[in-house]
Amino acid sequence: MSASTTTTTVLTARALLLDMDGTIVNSDAVVERCWRRWAERNGLDPEAALKVVHGRQGYATMAVLLPERPMEQNYADNKVMLAEETADTDGVVPVAGAPAFMAAIAGLPHALVTSADAALARARMTAAGLPMPEVRVTAESVGASKPDPEGFLKGAAELGFDPADCVVFEDSEAGIAAGRAAGMRVVGVGPRANAHEPTAYVPDLTHLTVTAQADGTLSLEITG
């Protein structure tokens, strides 16, 4: 029997941009409950719908699933969906390693970049017991949903760093595509991420150590 080998990857950055759902907060239980109900109300296969919901804003997911439907109806449904998701925090927990990760980066340049709106982001971060970053880009802040890079580019700009100096943490195909389109390196987190060719991959945040160097750069040590 051969011994298992551990590999270590080190990335350097000046700022970190964090997706929320699936990356630092595990909200899959709520997402699946709400989207199953929506799919059934609209005559869609819930399992098929769940394959495309992660990472995008709700209206954008609806446009993918019901391409013939007027966008106004998607926006209206999205408001209802956001209210349902905000009210339902049953089963919302931190991703493994997220509390220690957030504590480690508390004084370092970082921002939350999420497809959730501000109320939903606050509800889920609170339910998971995680601190809300001072800089955050939520659904209200952007005109286009991931996979458009707008959110990540806004996060970098608010922190005052070039896109090339930022590392994105993401779990979804849409989010990883958005990070790459922004010209950033992407650490994929969790089971959904590995299929979409992130720069580096971790099963959860226990596989990551962040260290601030004397010159202000951040060293991300990833073990797997």
GIMO-V613812 format. One line per field, one symbol per residue. phi: phi as a letter, one per 40 degrees, with the letter a starting at -180 (. if undefined). burial: I if it has 9 or more other C-alpha atoms within 8 Angstrom, else O. A space follows every 50 residues. Layout:
phi = ???
burial = ???
//
This chain:
phi = .cccbbbbbbbbababbbcbcgbbbcbdccdcdccccccccbgbcdcccc cbccgccdcccccccbcccdcdcccccccccccccccbbcgcbccdgcdc ccccbdcbcaacbbccccccdcccccccgbccdccabbdccbcbcdcccd cccccccccgbcdccbbcbabbdcccccccccgbcbccbgcccccbfcca bbcacccbbbbccccgcbbbbbba
burial = OOOOOOOOIOOOIIIIIIIIIIIIIIIIIIIIOIIIIOIIOOOIOIOOII OOIIIIIIIIIIIOOOOOOOOOOIIOIIOOIIOIIIOOIOOIIIIOIIIO IIOOIOOOIIIIIIIIIIOIIIIIIIIIIIOOOOIIIIIOOIOOIIIIII IIIIIIIOIOIOIOIIIIIIIIIIIIIIIIIIOIIIIIIIOIIIOOOIOI IIOIIOIIIIOIOOOOIIIIIIIO
//
